[in-house]
Amino acid sequence: MIISRAPVRISFFGGGTDYPEFFLKESGAVLATAIDKFSYVTASPFLSHLFDYSMRISYREVELVRDVNEIKHNVFRECLKLCGFTKDIELHNVADLPAFTGLGSSSAFTVSLLHALHSFKGEFLRPDELAYEAIHVERHILRENVGCQDQVLAAYGGFNVVEFRTERDITVQRLPVRPERLAEFESHLFLVFTGIKRRASDVVAKQLARVEENKAVLHRMREMVYQGAKILTDRRPLREFGELLHEAWLAKRSLDGGVSNGEIDQIYEQGLRAGAWGGKLLGAGGGGFMLFFAPPEVHPRLEQMFADRQILKVKINAPGSQIIFS
């Protein structure tokens, strides 16, 4: 049996510039960290000659199929086909968080699945190979409107500046920050679930249609990646990071009317009133988790403010995709 896991992520700056529709012309960058919430895949041998089906696939549903093309779950189906499996394998997926919450869970699953399948075949893939293959599956086989940062963070892990030039020319630079500075930074993070789930691919479609119109805003969002990294590496006051996040949220909201709505705006204003320096909606927009950046002494007020909502505590700088049992 093989068990793999890949992390989800928090993206602070540059989201939107990681789409080829932008970075193939302008180059893109994000500042993001993997967090300690994972998508797990188990792969084990299946003795199909003893059953009347050849594969068993388990997630929220269970699929028993005779032919790989019968699999309803598109990511399972296409990854199995890509890796050359036609029978004699059983796969299970479980995750620490649900899908459609703005943390890149779909890509974490794709990376974890590909890692498990290749390991099951005795093949080793480097993080860059794993990321590029996941990007290929999601963008070119499934034809989803997805960017390229989630697959990279899931494969590499860590806290990084990631730069995009092509879909196979992506640079990952670990943020050179001491552990005590990372711990201080982590203590300022506060995540609250809006209660709204949405498909990122649906939200992004409208934004991609306006890339040319939003070019100046996207350039500014890319600049914030390097400003945010410099705040952390130069040990400048963390309040500056929170205020930059506020600017990033205002820029993100301007990309398209579907990024936010009245309920999301109300949640954000509540967080600011409770003492947060800034924050942003994670992911493409329209729902998912809201990130606030606030000093630790403010967190009890935030917890009181959002007592009726789900609050998520996380650790940053999580490891990338791993085989944790074989």
SULGI-V751389 format. One record per pair of residues at least 4 apart in sequence whose ideal C-beta (glycine too) atoms are under 7 Angstrom apart, sorted by the first residue. I is the first residue (numbers start at 1). J is the second residue. D is the distance in Angstrom with one decimal. If there is no record, write none. Layout:
i=I j=J d=D
i=I j=J d=D
//
This chain:
i=1 j=42 d=6.1
i=1 j=44 d=4.3
i=1 j=325 d=6.6
i=2 j=42 d=6.9
i=2 j=43 d=4.5
i=2 j=116 d=5.1
i=2 j=119 d=4.9
i=2 j=120 d=5.1
i=2 j=323 d=6.3
i=2 j=326 d=5.2
i=3 j=40 d=6.5
i=3 j=42 d=5.0
i=3 j=324 d=5.3
i=3 j=325 d=3.9
i=4 j=40 d=7.0
i=4 j=41 d=5.0
i=4 j=112 d=4.8
i=4 j=115 d=4.3
i=4 j=116 d=4.1
i=4 j=119 d=6.7
i=4 j=321 d=6.5
i=4 j=322 d=6.8
i=4 j=323 d=5.4
i=5 j=38 d=4.2
i=5 j=39 d=6.7
i=5 j=40 d=4.8
i=5 j=112 d=5.9
i=5 j=322 d=5.9
i=5 j=324 d=5.7
i=6 j=38 d=6.4
i=6 j=39 d=5.6
i=6 j=108 d=4.5
i=6 j=111 d=4.2
i=6 j=112 d=3.9
i=6 j=115 d=6.7
i=6 j=154 d=4.2
i=6 j=321 d=3.9
i=7 j=34 d=4.0
i=7 j=35 d=6.1
i=7 j=37 d=6.7
i=7 j=38 d=5.4
i=7 j=108 d=6.2
i=7 j=154 d=6.1
i=7 j=157 d=5.8
i=7 j=318 d=4.4
i=7 j=320 d=6.8
i=8 j=35 d=6.1
i=8 j=37 d=5.1
i=8 j=97 d=6.3
i=8 j=103 d=4.0
i=8 j=104 d=5.0
i=8 j=105 d=5.2
i=8 j=108 d=4.9
i=9 j=32 d=5.2
i=9 j=33 d=6.4
i=9 j=34 d=5.2
i=9 j=35 d=6.4
i=9 j=103 d=6.3
i=9 j=104 d=4.8
i=9 j=150 d=6.3
i=9 j=153 d=3.9
i=10 j=32 d=6.4
i=10 j=33 d=5.5
i=10 j=35 d=5.7
i=10 j=103 d=7.0
i=10 j=282 d=6.2
i=10 j=291 d=6.4
i=11 j=15 d=4.7
i=11 j=30 d=5.6
i=11 j=32 d=4.2
i=11 j=149 d=6.2
i=11 j=282 d=6.6
i=12 j=31 d=4.8
i=12 j=32 d=6.3
i=12 j=228 d=5.8
i=12 j=245 d=6.7
i=13 j=30 d=6.6
i=13 j=31 d=4.6
i=13 j=221 d=6.7
i=13 j=224 d=4.2
i=13 j=225 d=4.6
i=13 j=228 d=4.8
i=13 j=248 d=5.5
i=14 j=18 d=6.8
i=14 j=28 d=6.6
i=14 j=29 d=5.0
i=14 j=30 d=3.6
i=14 j=31 d=6.1
i=14 j=221 d=5.8
i=14 j=222 d=5.5
i=14 j=224 d=6.8
i=14 j=225 d=4.2
i=15 j=30 d=6.1
i=15 j=149 d=7.0
i=16 j=207 d=6.7
i=16 j=218 d=5.7
i=16 j=221 d=6.0
i=16 j=255 d=6.4
i=17 j=22 d=5.4
i=17 j=23 d=6.0
i=17 j=28 d=3.3
i=17 j=29 d=6.2
i=17 j=30 d=6.9
i=17 j=218 d=5.4
i=17 j=221 d=6.1
i=17 j=222 d=4.7
i=18 j=23 d=6.6
i=18 j=28 d=5.1
i=18 j=30 d=5.4
i=18 j=147 d=3.8
i=18 j=148 d=4.9
i=18 j=149 d=4.2
i=18 j=164 d=5.5
i=19 j=23 d=6.8
i=19 j=147 d=4.7
i=19 j=208 d=6.4
i=20 j=24 d=4.9
i=20 j=167 d=6.0
i=21 j=208 d=5.1
i=21 j=211 d=5.0
i=22 j=26 d=5.6
i=22 j=28 d=5.7
i=22 j=211 d=5.4
i=22 j=218 d=5.7
i=23 j=27 d=5.4
i=23 j=28 d=3.4
i=23 j=164 d=4.2
i=23 j=165 d=6.7
i=24 j=166 d=6.6
i=26 j=219 d=7.0
i=27 j=163 d=6.9
i=27 j=164 d=6.6
i=27 j=165 d=5.6
i=28 j=164 d=4.1
i=28 j=222 d=6.2
i=29 j=161 d=6.3
i=29 j=162 d=6.6
i=29 j=163 d=4.8
i=29 j=164 d=6.9
i=29 j=222 d=5.2
i=29 j=225 d=4.4
i=30 j=149 d=4.7
i=30 j=162 d=5.2
i=30 j=225 d=6.1
i=31 j=161 d=5.6
i=31 j=225 d=4.6
i=31 j=228 d=4.9
i=31 j=229 d=5.6
i=32 j=149 d=5.9
i=32 j=153 d=5.5
i=32 j=160 d=6.5
i=32 j=162 d=6.7
i=33 j=159 d=4.0
i=33 j=316 d=4.4
i=33 j=317 d=5.9
i=34 j=153 d=5.0
i=34 j=157 d=4.2
i=34 j=158 d=6.1
i=34 j=318 d=4.1
i=34 j=320 d=6.5
i=35 j=314 d=4.3
i=35 j=315 d=6.5
i=35 j=316 d=5.8
i=35 j=318 d=5.4
i=36 j=314 d=6.1
i=36 j=315 d=4.3
i=36 j=318 d=4.7
i=37 j=96 d=4.2
i=37 j=97 d=5.1
i=37 j=314 d=6.6
i=38 j=96 d=5.5
i=38 j=108 d=7.0
i=39 j=93 d=6.8
i=39 j=95 d=4.5
i=39 j=105 d=6.2
i=39 j=108 d=4.2
i=39 j=109 d=4.3
i=39 j=112 d=4.8
i=40 j=93 d=6.9
i=40 j=94 d=5.1
i=40 j=95 d=6.8
i=40 j=112 d=6.5
i=41 j=91 d=6.5
i=41 j=93 d=5.3
i=41 j=112 d=4.6
i=41 j=113 d=5.0
i=41 j=116 d=4.3
i=42 j=91 d=7.0
i=42 j=92 d=4.6
i=43 j=89 d=6.2
i=43 j=91 d=5.5
i=43 j=116 d=4.4
i=43 j=117 d=6.4
i=43 j=120 d=4.5
i=44 j=90 d=5.0
i=45 j=88 d=6.3
i=45 j=89 d=7.0
i=46 j=55 d=6.4
i=46 j=56 d=5.9
i=46 j=88 d=5.3
i=46 j=89 d=5.5
i=46 j=90 d=4.2
i=48 j=54 d=4.1
i=48 j=87 d=4.9
i=48 j=88 d=5.2
i=53 j=64 d=4.3
i=53 j=65 d=5.8
i=53 j=66 d=5.3
i=54 j=65 d=6.8
i=54 j=66 d=5.3
i=54 j=87 d=3.6
i=54 j=88 d=6.8
i=55 j=65 d=5.3
i=55 j=68 d=6.8
i=55 j=87 d=6.1
i=55 j=89 d=5.9
i=55 j=90 d=7.0
i=56 j=64 d=5.7
i=56 j=90 d=4.4
i=57 j=63 d=4.3
i=57 j=71 d=6.0
i=57 j=73 d=6.4
i=57 j=76 d=5.2
i=57 j=91 d=5.2
i=58 j=62 d=5.0
i=58 j=91 d=6.9
i=58 j=92 d=4.3
i=59 j=73 d=6.4
i=59 j=93 d=4.6
i=63 j=71 d=5.8
i=63 j=72 d=6.2
i=63 j=73 d=6.8
i=65 j=70 d=4.0
i=65 j=71 d=5.5
i=66 j=70 d=6.5
i=68 j=77 d=6.3
i=68 j=80 d=5.2
i=68 j=81 d=5.8
i=68 j=85 d=6.7
i=68 j=86 d=5.6
i=71 j=76 d=5.4
i=71 j=77 d=3.9
i=73 j=77 d=6.2
i=74 j=78 d=6.0
i=74 j=142 d=5.8
i=75 j=79 d=6.0
i=75 j=109 d=6.6
i=75 j=110 d=5.7
i=75 j=113 d=6.6
i=76 j=80 d=6.2
i=76 j=91 d=6.5
i=76 j=113 d=7.0
i=77 j=81 d=6.5
i=78 j=82 d=6.1
i=78 j=137 d=6.0
i=78 j=141 d=4.9
i=78 j=142 d=6.3
i=79 j=83 d=6.2
i=79 j=113 d=5.1
i=79 j=114 d=5.7
i=79 j=117 d=6.1
i=79 j=137 d=6.2
i=80 j=85 d=4.4
i=82 j=137 d=6.6
i=83 j=117 d=4.3
i=83 j=118 d=6.6
i=83 j=121 d=6.7
i=85 j=89 d=5.4
i=85 j=117 d=6.8
i=89 j=120 d=6.8
i=93 j=109 d=6.3
i=95 j=105 d=6.3
i=95 j=109 d=6.9
i=97 j=101 d=5.9
i=97 j=103 d=6.3
i=97 j=105 d=5.8
i=99 j=105 d=5.1
i=99 j=106 d=6.0
i=100 j=197 d=4.0
i=100 j=198 d=5.7
i=100 j=199 d=6.0
i=101 j=105 d=6.4
i=101 j=193 d=6.9
i=101 j=197 d=6.5
i=101 j=288 d=4.6
i=101 j=289 d=5.6
i=102 j=281 d=6.7
i=102 j=282 d=3.9
i=102 j=283 d=2.6
i=102 j=288 d=2.6
i=102 j=289 d=5.1
i=103 j=282 d=6.0
i=103 j=283 d=6.7
i=103 j=289 d=6.2
i=104 j=108 d=5.8
i=104 j=150 d=3.4
i=104 j=153 d=6.5
i=104 j=154 d=6.7
i=105 j=109 d=6.4
i=106 j=110 d=6.6
i=107 j=111 d=6.2
i=107 j=134 d=6.1
i=107 j=138 d=6.6
i=107 j=146 d=7.0
i=107 j=150 d=3.5
i=107 j=151 d=4.6
i=107 j=154 d=5.4
i=108 j=112 d=6.2
i=108 j=154 d=4.4
i=109 j=113 d=6.1
i=110 j=114 d=6.3
i=110 j=134 d=4.6
i=110 j=137 d=5.8
i=110 j=138 d=6.0
i=110 j=151 d=6.9
i=111 j=115 d=6.2
i=111 j=130 d=5.8
i=111 j=134 d=4.8
i=111 j=151 d=5.9
i=111 j=154 d=3.9
i=111 j=155 d=5.3
i=111 j=321 d=5.1
i=112 j=116 d=6.4
i=112 j=321 d=6.1
i=113 j=117 d=6.3
i=114 j=118 d=6.2
i=114 j=130 d=6.1
i=114 j=133 d=5.6
i=114 j=134 d=5.9
i=115 j=119 d=6.2
i=115 j=125 d=7.0
i=115 j=130 d=6.0
i=115 j=321 d=4.8
i=115 j=323 d=6.7
i=116 j=120 d=6.1
i=117 j=121 d=6.8
i=118 j=123 d=4.2
i=118 j=125 d=5.3
i=119 j=323 d=5.2
i=119 j=326 d=6.5
i=125 j=129 d=4.3
i=125 j=130 d=4.7
i=126 j=130 d=7.0
i=127 j=131 d=6.2
i=127 j=155 d=4.3
i=127 j=156 d=4.7
i=127 j=320 d=5.7
i=128 j=132 d=6.2
i=129 j=133 d=6.2
i=130 j=134 d=6.4
i=130 j=155 d=4.3
i=130 j=321 d=6.1
i=131 j=135 d=6.4
i=131 j=151 d=4.7
i=131 j=152 d=4.7
i=131 j=155 d=4.0
i=131 j=156 d=7.0
i=131 j=170 d=7.0
i=132 j=136 d=6.4
i=132 j=168 d=5.4
i=133 j=137 d=6.5
i=134 j=138 d=6.3
i=134 j=151 d=4.0
i=134 j=155 d=7.0
i=135 j=139 d=5.7
i=135 j=148 d=5.3
i=135 j=151 d=5.0
i=135 j=167 d=5.5
i=136 j=140 d=5.2
i=136 j=141 d=6.7
i=137 j=141 d=5.0
i=137 j=142 d=6.3
i=138 j=142 d=5.4
i=138 j=144 d=4.9
i=138 j=146 d=5.0
i=139 j=144 d=6.5
i=139 j=146 d=6.2
i=144 j=201 d=4.7
i=145 j=201 d=4.3
i=145 j=204 d=4.3
i=145 j=205 d=5.2
i=145 j=208 d=6.2
i=146 j=200 d=6.6
i=146 j=201 d=6.3
i=148 j=152 d=6.4
i=148 j=164 d=5.8
i=148 j=167 d=6.3
i=148 j=170 d=6.5
i=149 j=153 d=6.1
i=149 j=162 d=5.9
i=150 j=154 d=6.2
i=151 j=155 d=6.2
i=152 j=156 d=5.8
i=152 j=162 d=5.4
i=152 j=170 d=5.9
i=152 j=172 d=6.3
i=154 j=320 d=6.8
i=154 j=321 d=5.9
i=155 j=320 d=5.3
i=155 j=321 d=5.3
i=156 j=160 d=6.7
i=156 j=172 d=5.2
i=156 j=320 d=4.5
i=157 j=318 d=5.5
i=157 j=319 d=4.4
i=157 j=320 d=3.1
i=158 j=174 d=5.4
i=158 j=317 d=6.0
i=158 j=320 d=6.8
i=159 j=175 d=4.7
i=159 j=182 d=7.0
i=159 j=316 d=5.9
i=159 j=317 d=4.7
i=160 j=172 d=5.2
i=160 j=173 d=6.0
i=160 j=174 d=5.7
i=160 j=175 d=6.2
i=161 j=173 d=4.6
i=161 j=175 d=6.5
i=161 j=225 d=6.1
i=161 j=229 d=5.4
i=162 j=170 d=6.5
i=162 j=172 d=5.4
i=163 j=170 d=7.0
i=163 j=171 d=4.5
i=164 j=170 d=5.4
i=165 j=169 d=4.3
i=175 j=229 d=6.1
i=175 j=232 d=6.4
i=175 j=233 d=6.8
i=176 j=233 d=6.0
i=177 j=181 d=4.8
i=177 j=182 d=5.4
i=177 j=232 d=5.4
i=177 j=233 d=6.0
i=179 j=183 d=6.3
i=180 j=184 d=6.5
i=181 j=185 d=6.3
i=181 j=232 d=6.7
i=181 j=235 d=6.5
i=182 j=186 d=6.1
i=182 j=316 d=6.6
i=182 j=317 d=6.0
i=183 j=187 d=6.6
i=184 j=238 d=6.9
i=185 j=232 d=6.5
i=185 j=238 d=6.5
i=186 j=315 d=6.4
i=186 j=316 d=5.1
i=187 j=296 d=4.8
i=188 j=238 d=5.8
i=188 j=293 d=5.3
i=188 j=294 d=6.1
i=188 j=295 d=6.3
i=188 j=296 d=6.8
i=189 j=291 d=6.7
i=189 j=293 d=6.7
i=189 j=314 d=6.6
i=190 j=292 d=4.4
i=190 j=294 d=5.7
i=190 j=299 d=5.8
i=190 j=302 d=5.2
i=191 j=289 d=5.0
i=191 j=291 d=5.6
i=191 j=311 d=6.8
i=191 j=312 d=4.2
i=191 j=314 d=6.4
i=192 j=267 d=6.9
i=192 j=289 d=6.9
i=192 j=290 d=5.3
i=192 j=306 d=4.7
i=192 j=309 d=5.2
i=192 j=311 d=5.4
i=193 j=289 d=5.5
i=193 j=309 d=5.9
i=193 j=310 d=4.0
i=193 j=312 d=6.7
i=194 j=263 d=6.9
i=194 j=264 d=5.9
i=194 j=267 d=5.9
i=194 j=287 d=5.4
i=194 j=288 d=6.4
i=194 j=290 d=5.8
i=195 j=309 d=6.6
i=196 j=286 d=6.9
i=196 j=287 d=3.0
i=196 j=288 d=7.0
i=197 j=287 d=5.8
i=198 j=202 d=6.6
i=198 j=203 d=5.8
i=198 j=286 d=4.4
i=198 j=287 d=4.3
i=200 j=204 d=5.8
i=200 j=283 d=5.7
i=200 j=284 d=4.1
i=201 j=205 d=6.9
i=203 j=258 d=5.7
i=203 j=284 d=4.3
i=203 j=285 d=5.2
i=203 j=286 d=4.4
i=204 j=208 d=5.8
i=204 j=284 d=4.9
i=205 j=209 d=6.8
i=206 j=210 d=6.9
i=206 j=256 d=4.8
i=206 j=258 d=5.6
i=207 j=255 d=5.1
i=207 j=256 d=4.8
i=210 j=214 d=5.1
i=210 j=255 d=6.8
i=210 j=256 d=6.2
i=211 j=215 d=6.8
i=214 j=218 d=5.5
i=214 j=255 d=5.3
i=215 j=219 d=6.4
i=216 j=220 d=6.7
i=217 j=221 d=6.4
i=217 j=251 d=5.3
i=217 j=254 d=5.8
i=217 j=255 d=6.5
i=218 j=222 d=6.5
i=219 j=223 d=6.7
i=220 j=224 d=6.8
i=220 j=251 d=6.0
i=221 j=248 d=6.5
i=221 j=251 d=5.3
i=223 j=227 d=6.3
i=224 j=228 d=5.8
i=224 j=244 d=5.9
i=224 j=248 d=5.4
i=225 j=229 d=6.5
i=226 j=230 d=6.2
i=227 j=231 d=6.6
i=227 j=244 d=5.9
i=228 j=232 d=6.9
i=228 j=241 d=6.1
i=228 j=244 d=5.7
i=229 j=233 d=6.0
i=230 j=234 d=5.4
i=231 j=236 d=4.7
i=231 j=240 d=5.0
i=231 j=241 d=4.9
i=232 j=241 d=6.9
i=236 j=240 d=5.4
i=238 j=242 d=6.7
i=239 j=243 d=6.3
i=239 j=277 d=5.3
i=240 j=244 d=6.3
i=241 j=245 d=6.5
i=241 j=293 d=6.3
i=242 j=246 d=6.8
i=242 j=276 d=6.9
i=242 j=277 d=2.7
i=242 j=278 d=4.1
i=242 j=293 d=3.8
i=242 j=294 d=7.0
i=243 j=247 d=6.9
i=243 j=277 d=5.8
i=243 j=278 d=5.5
i=244 j=248 d=6.3
i=245 j=249 d=6.5
i=245 j=278 d=3.8
i=245 j=279 d=5.7
i=245 j=280 d=5.5
i=245 j=293 d=5.2
i=246 j=250 d=6.7
i=246 j=278 d=3.2
i=247 j=251 d=6.4
i=248 j=252 d=6.2
i=248 j=280 d=5.6
i=249 j=253 d=6.3
i=249 j=278 d=6.9
i=249 j=279 d=6.4
i=249 j=280 d=4.0
i=249 j=281 d=7.0
i=250 j=254 d=6.7
i=252 j=259 d=5.8
i=252 j=280 d=6.3
i=252 j=285 d=6.8
i=253 j=259 d=5.3
i=253 j=260 d=5.1
i=255 j=259 d=5.8
i=258 j=285 d=6.4
i=258 j=286 d=5.6
i=259 j=285 d=3.4
i=259 j=286 d=6.7
i=260 j=264 d=4.6
i=260 j=265 d=5.6
i=260 j=281 d=6.8
i=260 j=285 d=6.5
i=261 j=265 d=7.0
i=262 j=266 d=6.3
i=263 j=267 d=6.6
i=264 j=268 d=6.5
i=264 j=281 d=6.1
i=265 j=269 d=6.4
i=266 j=270 d=6.3
i=267 j=271 d=6.6
i=267 j=290 d=5.5
i=268 j=272 d=6.7
i=268 j=279 d=6.4
i=268 j=290 d=6.5
i=269 j=273 d=6.3
i=270 j=274 d=6.4
i=270 j=305 d=5.3
i=271 j=276 d=4.4
i=271 j=279 d=5.7
i=271 j=290 d=7.0
i=271 j=292 d=4.5
i=271 j=302 d=6.4
i=272 j=276 d=5.5
i=274 j=298 d=6.5
i=274 j=301 d=4.4
i=274 j=302 d=4.9
i=274 j=305 d=4.6
i=275 j=294 d=5.7
i=275 j=298 d=3.7
i=275 j=301 d=5.7
i=276 j=292 d=4.0
i=276 j=293 d=6.3
i=276 j=294 d=4.0
i=276 j=298 d=6.6
i=276 j=302 d=6.8
i=277 j=293 d=5.4
i=277 j=294 d=6.0
i=278 j=293 d=5.3
i=279 j=290 d=6.2
i=279 j=291 d=5.2
i=279 j=292 d=3.9
i=279 j=293 d=5.7
i=280 j=291 d=5.7
i=281 j=285 d=5.8
i=281 j=288 d=6.5
i=281 j=290 d=5.5
i=282 j=288 d=5.6
i=282 j=289 d=4.8
i=282 j=291 d=5.5
i=283 j=288 d=4.6
i=289 j=312 d=6.6
i=292 j=302 d=6.3
i=294 j=298 d=4.2
i=294 j=299 d=6.4
i=294 j=302 d=6.3
i=298 j=302 d=6.1
i=299 j=303 d=6.2
i=300 j=304 d=6.5
i=301 j=305 d=6.2
i=302 j=306 d=6.2
i=303 j=307 d=6.6
i=303 j=311 d=6.4
i=306 j=311 d=6.1
//
